[in-house]
C-alpha cells in the first residue's frame, strides 16, 4: 500500500482491545462506508470486521487490504459508533465484540480449519505399529473432514496440536481453511406484476383473465398469495410470463413476528397527575438531554404516559426506544403501542428467529419503524435520531446481561440518550436504590404518579406469620387458614386469584432418608429440583437430569424424601383444595414453547383461568384486571441470597406482585406470608412505600460503602480443574495486591476483596472464584483494571482458566 491509497479503521471480532487500519482497493472505494462489515485478512485467518470510519496511514507495520465489503447498506448508523466506543471503554470489553453482540446473530463470516485424511493416512490405518490415538483420529477423519473441536468432541478427549503437526508432516492429514457463517440474510419471495393485458381469446382465456384482472386490481402480488386467491392459477403463470404478459421476479419480504392484527385505539383521558408528568417531559424534548425517574404506583397508568410522550417525539420526526425487562412483557407493550401507532412499531428480542430479528433490524435501518420495543438487547437498535428512550420496570435485574459481555441496558440507555441529545424516562413503582440515589444527587429528575387511574385504591395487604404454622404438615404448612379462607371467598364471588412463589418445580430439596445427603447435580454445587410432570430431578443451572426412580448417589438407597416447595407442588395442592377451579401455572417450565406465554395471559384476560400460580414472571408489569386476590406463599426466599442487594430485591418483588391485585373495578387484597414479618423489606412492601425503604437501605450501603455510594468491578474466575482454578485465583489476587501496593493512588482508592470461592462454587463443571474491587472513584477502578490487564495479559489469556471483567456486577454468588 502507498500513503495515497484509501484507509479505514476496522474493529475485529476478536478479544483484542484495539482497532486496525486496512487499505481499500480502488474497486471497493465507493462501497466502504462506516457501519458496514468487511472481510479482512488477519494473520493466517479471514475475519469479519466493522468499518468505524477513515483511518490514517502508518509506516509502523504493513497495512493489509480488505478482501470484500459484505453489506449493501450500513448495519448501524455512524452516530452509533461513539456509543459503541463508550461501551467498550466503560465495560472494558473489546470494541469488535461489543458491535458483534449488538448486531443480529448469524451475520458474521469467519474462517475455520478443517482436518482431512489423505491417501497416505488411509494406508497408514492398515499398519500394525500405529498408536491407538492416531488410529482413532484417522478412523474418524475417514468418515469425512471436520473441525478440530468437532473431532475432540467425537473422540471425547483433547488432541495435542503437536500430535496433529506430526501427522500433518507425515502426510497423513491436511489442514484447510474454509469460510463459514453468514447464514442470516434477507428473505425473498417470487412476485408477479402485470406488463400487458391483451391476452389471446382462446379456450384458456377465462382462467388467464382472472389472473390479469387480479393483477390489475392489486398490482404486484406474491405467487403464494396469487395461488391462495386463485388455486388453479399455477399452470398459467409460466405461459403468461414467457409470452410477456406478466413479470415474475424475486422480492425481499419481511418475516412477520407479530401474529394477530390489533384493533386501533385512541389516547385515553388523562388523570391530573398524568397530564402534569407528560407536560413536564414533553416540554424538555427539544432542550437536549434529560433523565427522568417516573415513580408511579402500580396501576397508575405509566404506559399511557409513555405512549403520549412517544406521540410527541414521533411528531418531531424522531425515534422512540422502549425497553421492557422480559420477553413475556413485550407482547403486552407491543400490542398497546401497535394499537396506537400502527405499522411503525418494530420488536427486538431473543425470542425472535434470527431471520425475524434481522428483518426488524433492517426495518429500523430503513426508517420504516420509528418505535422499537424490546428486551435489553434492543438498546442497540440502529436508530439515527433517538428522541426518547423509555426503560419500563427500571429496577428489574433482567436488564443486566450476565454472560461473556456483562452490561446493564438500563444504565447504557441513559448514556445513549445523552449522546443523542434525547430524553431518558426510567419508570417503576419500586425504583432501584441506584436510580433513586441519582435523583437525590440531582443526576435524574423525579416525576411521580401517586394514585391509580380512576381513583382505584391500592390493595389491602395482610401479613401472616409463617412461624405459627411451621409445625403443620401437608398443605396447611404453606397455604395458611387465612389464605385458604380468602381464596374460598374470592372464588365464591367469581373473581380471580394469583398465587406467587419464586421457586419452580415440585420439590427443591430432595434428600436421602437413609444417609441424609441431598440429591445434588454432578456438574454443579447445587441441589437438584424434582419436577413431577417430567418425572425427573433437574438442575436449574446446567440442565443435568436424573430419572424420578434414581437412587441416592451416595448410598444407593431408593428412599428419597421430596422436601421443599415449588410452583408445581403449589399447583397440585391448589387443585386438591379447589377441584372445581381452573388452575394454570406460569413459570419457566410452562412457557418454554413459543406462544405459551400469550396463551396463558389470554386465558386470564378472558376469565378462562380462576387461579394462576407463578414465579417472578407474573410480578413484572402485567395488567390483570380480574385478579382481586394475591397470595404470596413465602416472601422470604430472595432474602437468603448472599448479596448486599437481597433486601432491595425482596422489597421490589413483593411490592410488584402485590400490585397485581385490584387493577380492575373491584378492590384488591394481598395475603403476604413470611417468617420475617418485622424485616423492614416486609414492612415497606406492606405499606408500598419505596421512599421509606430507600431511607433505611441507604444507611446500610453508606456504612458498608456499597453501591450506589461506591462502585464495584468483579473479576469472575472459572475453570474445569479445581486445583488449577484455585491456584490461578490466588495468583491473580497476589498480582492485584502487588499492583495496589506499588501505586500510591491505588492504595488509597481501590479496595480488594478476595480472592474467594464463589458461594455457588461449581456450575456446569466450571469451578468459580471471584475478586471484588471496590472504590469511590470509578475512573481509578477502571485504571486499576486496565493496568492489571496490560501488565498481565497472559493471565487474561490463560489456557484452561477464564477471567471475565464485570463492571457494576449484580449477581454476587
C-alpha positions in Angstrom: 0.0 0.0 0.0 1.1 3.6 -0.6 0.3 6.6 1.5 -2.1 7.8 -1.3 -4.4 4.8 -1.0 -7.7 4.9 1.0 -7.5 3.6 4.6 -10.2 2.7 7.0 -10.4 2.0 10.8 -11.8 -1.5 11.4 -12.9 -3.3 14.6 -12.2 -7.0 14.5 -14.5 -9.7 16.0 -11.8 -11.0 18.3 -11.0 -10.3 22.1 -8.4 -7.6 21.2 -8.5 -4.2 22.8 -7.6 -2.2 19.8 -8.7 -1.4 16.2 -6.7 -1.8 13.0 -6.0 0.2 9.8 -6.7 -1.5 6.5 -6.3 -0.4 2.9 -9.2 -0.3 0.5 -8.6 -1.3 -3.1 -9.9 1.1 -5.7 -12.7 -1.3 -6.8 -14.2 -1.1 -3.3 -13.8 2.6 -2.6 -17.4 3.6 -3.2 -18.7 0.7 -1.0 -16.6 1.1 2.1 -18.6 3.3 4.4 -18.9 3.3 8.3 -21.4 0.8 9.7 -20.7 -1.9 7.0 -19.0 -5.2 7.5 -15.8 -6.1 5.7 -13.9 -9.4 5.2 -10.3 -8.8 6.2 -7.1 -10.9 6.4 -5.9 -11.3 10.0 -2.7 -13.3 10.4 -3.4 -16.5 8.5 -7.2 -16.1 9.0 -10.0 -14.2 7.4 -12.4 -12.5 9.7 -15.4 -10.1 9.8 -14.6 -6.5 10.8 -16.7 -3.4 11.1 -15.8 -0.1 9.4 -15.6 2.7 12.0 -14.5 5.5 9.7 -11.5 6.7 7.8 -8.1 5.6 9.0 -4.6 7.2 8.9 -1.7 5.7 7.1 1.1 4.4 9.3 4.5 3.0 8.4 4.9 1.2 11.7 3.6 -2.0 10.2 2.5 -3.4 6.9 -1.1 -2.4 6.1 -3.2 -5.2 4.6 -6.0 -4.7 2.2 -9.6 -5.7 2.8 -10.9 -8.6 0.8 -14.5 -7.6 0.4 -17.3 -5.3 1.6 -20.1 -7.5 2.9 -23.1 -5.1 3.0 -25.0 -3.1 0.5 -26.2 -0.6 3.2 -24.7 0.0 6.7 -25.9 -2.2 9.5 -25.7 0.7 12.0 -25.5 4.4 11.5 -22.3 6.4 12.1 -24.0 8.1 15.1 -23.8 4.8 17.0 -20.0 4.5 16.8 -19.3 6.9 19.7 -21.9 4.8 21.7 -20.1 1.6 20.9 -16.8 3.1 21.8 -18.2 4.4 25.1 -19.5 0.9 26.0 -16.2 -0.8 25.1 -14.3 1.7 27.2 -16.6 1.7 30.3 -17.2 -2.1 30.4 -13.5 -2.8 29.5 -14.6 -5.0 26.6 -13.2 -5.3 23.0 -14.9 -2.9 20.6 -15.3 -5.5 17.9 -17.0 -7.9 20.3 -19.3 -5.1 21.5 -20.5 -4.5 18.0 -20.8 -8.2 17.3 -23.0 -8.6 20.4 -25.2 -5.7 19.3 -26.0 -7.0 15.8 -28.4 -9.8 14.8 -26.9 -13.2 15.2 -25.6 -15.2 12.2 -24.3 -12.3 10.1 -20.6 -12.7 10.5 -18.3 -14.6 8.2 -15.2 -16.3 9.5 -12.8 -19.0 8.5 -12.1 -22.2 10.3 -9.6 -25.0 10.0 -10.9 -28.4 8.8 -8.9 -31.6 9.0 -9.0 -34.2 6.2 -7.4 -37.6 5.8 -5.0 -38.2 2.9 -4.4 -41.4 0.9 -1.2 -41.8 2.9 -3.3 -41.6 6.0 -5.7 -44.2 4.8 -2.8 -46.5 4.0 -1.4 -45.9 7.5 -4.6 -47.3 9.0 -3.6 -50.8 7.8 -0.2 -50.6 9.6 0.2 -52.5 12.9 2.5 -50.1 14.7 0.2 -47.1 14.6 -0.7 -45.8 18.1 -4.3 -46.1 19.3 -4.9 -42.3 19.4 -3.6 -41.8 15.8 -5.8 -44.7 14.7 -8.8 -43.1 16.3 -8.1 -39.8 14.6 -7.6 -41.2 11.2 -10.6 -43.5 11.6 -12.8 -40.6 12.4 -11.5 -38.5 9.5 -12.1 -41.3 7.2 -15.8 -40.6 7.7 -15.3 -37.1 6.4 -13.5 -33.8 7.1 -14.3 -32.0 10.3 -13.1 -29.2 12.6 -10.7 -29.9 15.4 -13.2 -29.1 18.1 -15.7 -31.5 16.5 -13.0 -34.2 16.3 -12.2 -33.7 20.0 -15.9 -33.9 20.9 -16.4 -37.1 18.9 -13.4 -38.8 20.5 -14.3 -37.3 23.9 -10.7 -36.1 24.6 -8.3 -33.3 23.9 -5.9 -33.7 20.9 -2.5 -32.1 21.3 -1.6 -29.7 18.5 1.9 -31.2 18.4 0.4 -34.6 17.5 -1.6 -33.1 14.6 1.6 -31.3 13.4 3.5 -34.6 13.4 0.6 -36.3 11.5 0.5 -33.4 9.0 4.2 -33.6 8.5 4.0 -37.3 7.9 1.4 -36.6 5.2 -1.4 -38.5 6.9 -3.8 -35.5 7.1 -4.1 -31.9 5.8 -5.4 -28.7 7.3 -7.5 -26.4 5.1 -9.1 -23.1 5.9 -12.8 -22.7 4.9 -15.1 -19.7 5.1 -18.3 -20.2 7.2 -21.0 -18.3 8.9 -23.1 -15.6 7.3 -26.3 -17.7 7.4 -28.7 -14.9 8.3 -29.9 -12.9 5.3 -32.9 -11.3 3.8 -35.8 -13.5 2.8 -37.1 -13.3 -0.8 -40.4 -14.4 -2.4 -41.4 -14.8 -6.0 -43.7 -12.0 -7.1 -45.7 -11.3 -10.3 -46.7 -8.0 -11.8 -48.7 -7.1 -14.9 -46.9 -5.9 -18.1 -49.8 -6.0 -20.6 -53.4 -7.3 -20.6 -54.2 -8.1 -24.2 -54.2 -11.9 -23.8 -55.5 -14.1 -26.7 -59.1 -15.2 -26.7 -58.7 -18.9 -26.7 -60.0 -21.8 -24.5 -57.8 -20.7 -21.6 -59.0 -17.1 -21.8 -61.3 -17.2 -18.8 -58.7 -18.6 -16.4 -55.9 -16.3 -17.6 -58.3 -13.3 -17.5 -58.9 -13.9 -13.8 -55.1 -13.6 -13.2 -54.9 -10.5 -15.3 -57.9 -8.9 -13.5 -56.4 -9.7 -10.1 -53.1 -8.1 -11.0 -54.8 -5.0 -12.4 -56.8 -4.6 -9.2 -54.0 -5.4 -6.7 -50.7 -4.6 -8.6 -47.7 -6.8 -7.7 -48.6 -9.8 -5.7 -46.6 -12.8 -4.4 -47.1 -16.1 -6.2 -48.0 -17.7 -2.9 -50.8 -15.1 -2.4 -51.9 -15.5 -6.0 -52.3 -19.3 -5.6 -54.3 -18.8 -2.4 -56.7 -16.4 -4.1 -56.8 -18.4 -7.4 -55.9 -22.0 -6.6 -55.9 -23.1 -10.3 -53.6 -20.3 -11.4 -50.3 -22.2 -11.1 -50.4 -23.8 -14.6 -50.9 -20.4 -16.4 -48.1 -18.4 -14.7 -45.3 -19.8 -16.9 -47.2 -19.2 -20.2 -48.1 -15.6 -19.2 -44.5 -14.9 -18.2 -42.9 -16.5 -21.3 -45.4 -14.6 -23.5 -44.5 -11.2 -21.9 -47.9 -10.5 -20.2 -46.6 -10.7 -16.7 -43.2 -10.3 -15.0 -42.0 -12.9 -12.4 -39.3 -11.6 -10.1 -37.7 -12.1 -6.6 -38.6 -9.5 -4.0 -37.3 -9.0 -0.4 -40.0 -9.6 2.2 -40.1 -9.2 5.9 -40.8 -12.2 8.2 -43.8 -11.2 10.4 -43.1 -11.6 14.2 -46.4 -10.1 15.3 -49.2 -12.6 14.5 -52.7 -11.4 15.2 -53.9 -8.0 13.9 -54.6 -5.3 16.5 -57.7 -3.1 16.8 -56.7 0.6 16.8 -57.2 2.7 19.9 -57.1 6.4 20.7 -55.4 8.3 23.6 -57.1 7.8 26.9 -58.4 10.5 29.2 -55.6 11.5 31.5 -55.6 12.0 35.2 -54.4 15.3 36.5 -51.1 13.7 37.6 -50.6 12.0 34.2 -51.1 15.3 32.5 -48.5 17.1 34.6 -45.9 14.4 34.0 -46.5 14.4 30.3 -46.4 18.2 30.1 -43.2 18.4 32.0 -41.3 15.8 29.9 -42.6 16.9 26.5 -41.6 20.5 27.3 -38.0 19.3 27.7 -37.9 17.2 24.5 -36.2 20.0 22.4 -33.9 21.2 25.1 -31.3 18.5 24.9 -30.5 15.6 27.2 -32.6 15.0 30.3 -33.2 11.9 32.5 -36.4 11.4 34.5 -37.3 8.8 37.1 -41.1 8.2 36.8 -42.1 6.8 40.2 -45.6 5.6 39.7 -47.6 3.2 41.9 -48.8 0.0 40.3 -51.8 0.7 38.1 -51.2 4.4 37.9 -51.1 4.4 34.0 -47.4 4.7 33.3 -47.9 3.0 29.9 -50.3 5.7 28.8 -47.8 8.3 29.8 -45.1 6.6 27.8 -47.4 6.5 24.7 -48.4 10.1 24.8 -44.8 11.3 25.2 -43.8 9.0 22.4 -46.5 10.5 20.1 -45.0 13.9 20.6 -41.5 12.6 19.8 -42.9 11.0 16.6 -44.5 14.3 15.7 -41.0 15.8 16.0 -39.8 13.2 13.4 -37.5 11.4 15.9 -37.4 7.8 17.1 -38.6 6.1 20.3 -36.9 3.1 22.0 -38.9 1.2 24.7 -37.2 -1.3 26.9 -39.0 -3.9 29.0 -37.3 -6.4 31.2 -38.8 -9.7 30.0 -40.0 -11.2 26.7 -43.3 -12.0 28.5 -44.0 -8.3 28.8 -43.1 -7.3 25.2 -46.3 -8.7 23.8 -48.4 -6.6 26.2 -46.4 -3.4 25.5 -46.1 -4.1 21.7 -49.9 -4.7 21.4 -50.7 -1.4 23.1 -48.2 0.6 21.0 -49.3 -1.1 17.7 -52.9 -0.2 18.5 -51.9 3.4 19.0 -49.1 3.8 16.3 -49.8 1.1 13.7 -47.1 -0.4 11.5 -44.2 1.9 12.6 -43.6 -0.4 15.6 -40.7 -2.9 15.5 -39.7 -5.5 18.1 -36.3 -6.8 19.0 -35.7 -9.7 21.4 -34.1 -13.1 21.7 -37.5 -14.9 21.2 -37.4 -14.0 17.5 -35.8 -16.3 15.0 -32.5 -15.0 13.6 -34.3 -14.1 10.3 -37.2 -12.3 12.1 -34.7 -10.3 14.1 -32.6 -9.4 11.0 -35.8 -8.2 9.3 -36.8 -6.0 12.2 -33.2 -4.6 12.3 -33.4 -3.7 8.6 -36.8 -2.1 9.0 -35.3 0.2 11.6 -32.2 1.0 9.4 -34.6 1.8 6.5 -36.6 4.2 8.7 -39.7 2.0 8.2 -40.1 1.7 12.0 -39.9 4.8 14.3 -40.7 2.9 17.5 -38.8 -0.2 18.7 -39.9 -2.3 21.7 -37.7 -5.0 23.1 -35.7 -6.5 26.0 -32.2 -5.4 27.0 -30.5 -6.1 23.6 -32.9 -3.7 21.9 -30.8 -0.9 23.4 -28.6 -1.4 20.3 -31.5 -0.7 17.8 -29.9 1.1 14.9 -31.8 4.4 15.1 -30.1 7.5 13.7 -32.1 10.1 15.7 -33.4 8.8 19.1 -35.6 11.4 20.8 -36.8 9.2 23.7 -35.7 6.1 25.5 -38.1 4.5 27.9 -36.9 1.9 30.4 -40.0 0.3 31.9 -39.7 -1.5 35.3 -36.2 0.0 35.5 -35.5 -1.7 38.8 -35.5 -5.2 37.2 -32.3 -7.2 37.3 -33.1 -8.7 33.9 -31.6 -5.6 32.3 -28.2 -6.9 33.4 -26.5 -9.2 30.9 -24.5 -11.8 32.9 -22.7 -13.7 30.1 -19.3 -13.1 28.4 -20.1 -9.4 27.8 -21.7 -8.1 31.0 -23.6 -4.8 30.5 -26.6 -3.1 32.1 -29.1 -2.0 29.5 -30.8 0.4 31.9 -27.5 2.3 32.5 -26.4 2.5 28.9 -29.9 3.6 27.9 -29.2 6.8 29.8 -25.8 7.2 28.1 -27.3 6.6 24.7 -30.0 9.3 25.3 -27.2 11.7 26.4 -25.1 11.0 23.3 -28.3 11.6 21.1 -29.4 14.7 23.0 -32.6 12.8 23.8 -34.7 12.2 26.9 -34.5 9.1 29.1 -37.5 8.1 31.1 -37.0 5.3 33.7 -40.3 4.1 35.1 -41.1 1.9 38.1 -43.4 1.5 41.1 -40.4 0.4 43.1 -37.4 2.3 41.8 -33.9 0.8 42.3 -31.8 2.2 45.0 -29.3 3.3 42.3 -31.9 5.3 40.4 -33.4 7.0 43.4 -29.9 7.8 44.6 -29.4 9.5 41.2 -32.5 11.6 42.0 -31.1 12.5 45.4 -27.7 13.6 43.8 -29.6 15.5 41.1 -28.5 13.4 38.2 -32.1 12.5 37.5 -35.3 14.4 38.0 -38.2 12.7 39.7 -41.8 12.8 38.4 -44.5 10.9 40.3 -47.8 9.2 39.9 -49.2 8.6 43.4 -52.7 7.4 42.5 -54.1 4.6 40.4 -56.2 5.5 37.4 -59.9 6.1 38.1 -59.0 6.6 41.8 -58.8 2.8 42.3 -57.4 2.0 45.8 -54.2 0.2 46.4 -54.7 -3.4 47.7 -55.1 -4.1 51.3 -52.1 -6.1 52.5 -52.4 -8.6 55.4 -49.2 -10.1 56.8 -49.3 -13.7 58.0 -46.6 -15.0 60.3 -45.5 -18.4 58.9 -43.7 -19.2 62.2 -47.1 -20.0 63.7 -47.7 -22.8 61.2 -44.1 -24.2 60.9 -45.0 -27.4 62.8 -48.0 -28.1 60.5 -47.9 -30.9 58.0 -49.0 -31.0 54.4 -50.9 -28.3 52.6 -51.7 -26.2 55.7 -48.0 -25.5 56.2 -47.8 -23.2 53.2 -51.5 -22.4 52.5 -52.4 -21.0 55.9 -56.0 -20.8 57.1 -56.1 -17.0 56.4 -55.0 -17.6 52.7 -57.4 -20.6 52.3 -60.4 -18.6 53.6 -59.5 -15.6 51.3 -59.2 -17.9 48.3 -62.6 -19.5 49.1 -64.3 -16.2 49.4 -62.7 -14.8 46.2 -63.7 -17.8 44.1 -67.2 -17.6 45.5 -67.5 -14.1 44.1 -66.3 -15.3 40.7 -63.1 -13.4 40.9 -59.5 -14.5 40.0 -56.5 -15.3 42.2 -52.8 -15.0 41.8 -50.5 -17.2 44.0 -46.8 -16.2 43.9 -43.9 -18.4 44.8 -40.5 -17.6 43.4 -39.3 -21.2 43.1 -40.3 -23.6 40.3 -40.6 -27.3 40.3 -42.3 -29.7 42.7 -39.6 -30.1 45.5 -36.5 -28.0 45.8 -34.7 -30.2 48.3 -34.8 -33.9 47.6 -32.8 -35.7 50.4 -31.9 -39.3 51.0 -33.8 -40.7 54.0 -31.1 -43.3 54.6 -27.9 -41.2 54.7 -29.3 -37.7 54.9 -27.4 -36.4 51.8 -29.2 -34.2 49.3 -29.6 -35.3 45.7 -27.1 -33.0 44.0 -26.1 -32.1 40.5 -23.0 -33.9 39.2 -21.9 -30.7 37.3 -22.8 -28.0 39.8 -22.5 -27.3 43.5 -26.3 -27.2 43.8 -29.2 -29.5 44.9 -31.4 -30.9 42.2 -35.1 -29.9 42.0 -37.8 -32.6 41.5 -40.2 -31.9 38.6 -43.2 -34.2 38.9 -44.7 -33.6 35.5 -41.4 -34.6 33.8 -40.7 -37.3 36.3 -37.2 -36.1 36.7 -34.7 -34.4 39.0 -33.3 -31.3 37.2 -30.5 -28.8 37.7 -31.7 -25.2 37.1 -28.2 -24.1 36.3 -26.8 -26.6 33.8 -29.8 -28.8 32.8 -28.5 -32.0 34.2 -31.3 -34.5 34.9 -31.9 -37.8 36.7 -35.0 -40.0 36.3 -37.5 -40.0 39.1 -36.6 -43.5 40.1 -32.9 -42.7 40.5 -31.2 -43.8 43.7 -29.2 -41.8 46.2 -25.8 -41.1 44.5 -24.1 -41.5 48.0 -25.5 -44.7 49.4 -27.6 -46.1 46.6 -30.8 -46.0 48.7 -34.1 -45.7 46.8 -35.7 -43.8 49.7 -35.7 -40.2 48.6 -37.8 -37.6 50.6 -39.1 -34.7 48.5 -38.6 -31.7 50.8 -39.1 -28.1 49.8 -41.7 -26.3 47.9 -42.1 -25.1 44.3 -44.8 -23.8 42.0 -45.6 -27.3 40.7 -46.3 -28.6 44.2 -48.4 -25.5 44.9 -50.4 -26.0 41.8 -51.1 -29.6 42.8 -52.1 -28.5 46.3 -54.5 -25.9 45.0 -56.2 -28.3 42.6 -56.8 -30.7 45.5 -58.2 -27.9 47.7 -60.4 -26.4 44.9 -61.1 -29.2 42.5 -63.7 -27.1 40.5 -61.3 -24.2 40.0 -59.4 -23.8 36.7 -55.8 -23.6 37.7 -52.8 -22.5 35.5 -49.1 -22.2 36.2 -46.8 -19.6 34.7 -43.1 -20.3 35.2 -40.1 -21.2 33.0 -41.2 -24.8 32.8 -44.6 -24.0 31.3 -43.5 -21.1 29.0 -40.6 -22.6 27.0 -42.6 -23.1 23.8 -43.3 -20.1 21.6 -46.7 -18.7 22.1 -47.4 -20.4 25.5 -47.0 -17.1 27.5 -49.5 -15.4 25.2 -52.0 -18.2 25.6 -51.7 -18.1 29.4 -52.2 -14.3 29.5 -55.1 -14.6 27.1 -56.9 -17.2 29.2 -56.5 -14.9 32.3 -57.9 -11.9 30.3 -60.8 -14.0 29.1 -61.5 -15.4 32.6 -60.7 -19.0 31.4 -58.4 -19.2 34.4 -59.5 -18.9 38.0 -56.2 -19.3 39.9 -52.8 -18.5 38.4 -49.7 -19.9 40.2 -46.4 -18.3 39.1 -42.9 -17.2 39.8 -41.5 -13.7 39.4 -42.6 -13.8 35.7 -46.1 -12.9 36.9 -44.8 -9.9 39.0 -43.4 -7.8 36.2 -45.9 -5.2 34.9 -48.7 -7.5 33.8 -52.2 -6.0 33.9 -54.7 -8.5 35.2 -58.0 -6.5 35.9 -59.9 -9.6 37.1 -57.4 -10.6 39.8 -58.6 -9.3 43.2 -56.5 -11.6 45.5 -52.8 -12.1 45.5 -51.3 -14.8 47.8 -47.6 -14.6 48.4 -46.8 -18.2 49.6 -43.4 -17.5 51.1 -42.0 -13.9 50.9 -38.5 -14.8 52.3 -36.9 -16.8 49.6 -34.9 -13.9 48.0 -33.7 -12.7 51.4 -31.5 -15.8 51.6 -29.1 -14.8 48.8 -25.6 -13.9 49.8 -25.9 -10.5 48.2 -26.0 -6.9 49.6 -29.0 -6.2 47.3 -31.1 -9.1 48.7 -33.3 -6.8 50.8 -33.8 -4.5 47.8 -34.8 -7.3 45.5 -37.2 -8.7 48.1 -38.9 -5.4 48.6 -39.3 -4.8 44.9 -40.6 -8.3 44.1 -43.2 -8.3 46.9 -44.4 -4.7 46.2 -44.6 -5.5 42.5 -46.5 -8.8 42.9 -48.9 -7.2 45.4 -49.6 -4.5 42.8 -51.2 -7.1 40.5 -54.3 -7.1 42.8 -57.2 -4.8 42.4 -56.4 -3.3 39.0 -60.0 -3.5 37.8 -63.2 -2.2 39.3 -63.1 -4.5 42.4 -60.6 -3.5 45.2 -57.7 -5.9 45.7 -56.4 -7.8 48.7 -53.0 -9.4 49.4 -52.0 -12.1 51.8 -48.3 -11.9 52.4 -46.9 -15.0 54.3 -43.4 -14.6 55.8 -41.1 -15.9 58.5 -39.7 -12.4 59.0 -42.8 -10.1 59.4 -40.7 -7.4 61.1 -38.0 -7.2 58.5 -38.0 -3.7 57.0 -38.3 -5.1 53.5 -41.6 -6.8 54.5 -42.8 -3.7 56.4 -42.1 -1.3 53.5 -43.6 -3.8 50.9 -46.8 -4.0 53.1 -47.0 -0.2 53.0 -46.0 0.1 49.3 -43.5 2.8 50.4 -40.3 2.7 48.4 -39.0 6.0 49.8 -39.1 4.6 53.4 -37.3 1.5 52.1 -34.6 3.7 50.4 -34.1 5.8 53.6 -33.4 2.6 55.6 -31.4 0.8 53.0 -29.1 3.6 52.1 -27.9 3.8 55.7 -26.6 0.2 55.3 -25.0 0.9 51.9 -23.2 4.0 53.3 -22.0 2.1 56.4 -20.5 -0.7 54.3 -19.5 1.6 51.3 -21.5 -0.4 48.8 -23.2 0.9 45.6 -24.6 3.3 44.9 -22.3 5.0 47.4 -19.3 3.2 45.8 -18.5 1.4 42.6 -17.6 -2.3 42.1 -15.8 -4.3 39.5 -15.8 -8.1 39.8 -13.2 -10.4 38.4 -15.0 -13.7 37.7 -12.6 -16.6 37.5 -13.7 -20.1 36.3 -12.0 -23.3 35.1 -12.6 -27.0 34.8 -9.7 -28.1 37.0 -10.5 -27.3 40.7 -6.8 -27.1 41.8 -5.6 -25.1 38.8 -8.5 -22.6 39.2 -7.8 -22.2 42.9 -4.1 -21.6 42.2 -4.9 -19.2 39.4 -7.3 -17.2 41.6 -4.8 -16.9 44.4 -2.1 -15.8 42.0 -4.4 -13.2 40.5 -5.1 -12.0 44.0 -1.4 -11.6 44.7 -1.0 -9.6 41.4 -3.9 -7.3 42.4 -2.4 -6.7 45.8 1.1 -6.0 44.4 -0.4 -3.5 41.9 -2.2 -1.8 44.7 0.9 -1.6 47.0 3.1 -0.3 44.2 0.8 2.6 43.2 0.1 5.3 45.8 -3.2 6.3 44.1 -4.5 2.7 44.1 -3.5 2.2 47.7 -5.9 4.9 48.8 -8.7 4.5 46.2 -9.0 0.7 45.5 -10.1 -1.9 48.0 -9.5 -5.6 47.1 -11.9 -8.2 48.5 -10.8 -11.8 47.9 -9.9 -13.9 46.0 -12.6 -16.1 47.4 -14.5 -19.1 46.2 -17.9 -18.2 44.9 -20.9 -19.2 47.1 -22.0 -21.5 44.3 -18.6 -22.9 43.8 -19.3 -25.0 40.7 -21.7 -24.5 37.8 -21.7 -26.7 34.6 -18.3 -28.3 35.6 -16.7 -24.9 36.0 -15.1 -24.1 39.4 -15.7 -20.5 40.3 -13.8 -17.9 42.2 -14.1 -14.1 42.4 -12.2 -11.0 43.3 -14.2 -7.8 44.1 -12.6 -4.4 43.5 -14.4 -1.6 45.4 -13.8 2.2 45.3 -15.4 5.6 45.4 -13.8 6.8 42.2 -14.9 4.8 39.1 -12.0 6.2 37.0 -9.4 4.9 39.4 -11.1 1.5 39.4 -11.1 1.4 35.6 -7.4 2.5 35.5 -6.6 -0.3 38.0 -8.2 -3.0 35.9 -6.6 -1.7 32.6 -3.2 -1.7 34.2 -3.9 -5.2 35.6 -4.8 -6.4 32.1 -2.0 -4.7 30.2 0.8 -5.8 32.6 -0.5 -9.3 33.0 -2.1 -10.1 29.6 -1.0 -13.7 29.9 -3.3 -14.1 32.9 -6.3 -13.0 30.9 -5.5 -15.4 28.1 -4.6 -18.3 30.3 -5.5 -21.7 28.8 -7.9 -23.6 31.0 -8.9 -20.7 33.2 -11.2 -17.9 32.1 -11.4 -14.4 33.6 -14.4 -12.1 32.9 -14.4 -8.5 34.0 -17.8 -7.5 35.2 -18.2 -3.7 35.7 -21.1 -2.9 38.1 -21.9 -6.5 38.9 -25.4 -7.6 40.0 -25.1 -11.3 40.9 -22.6 -11.7 43.7 -22.9 -15.5 44.2 
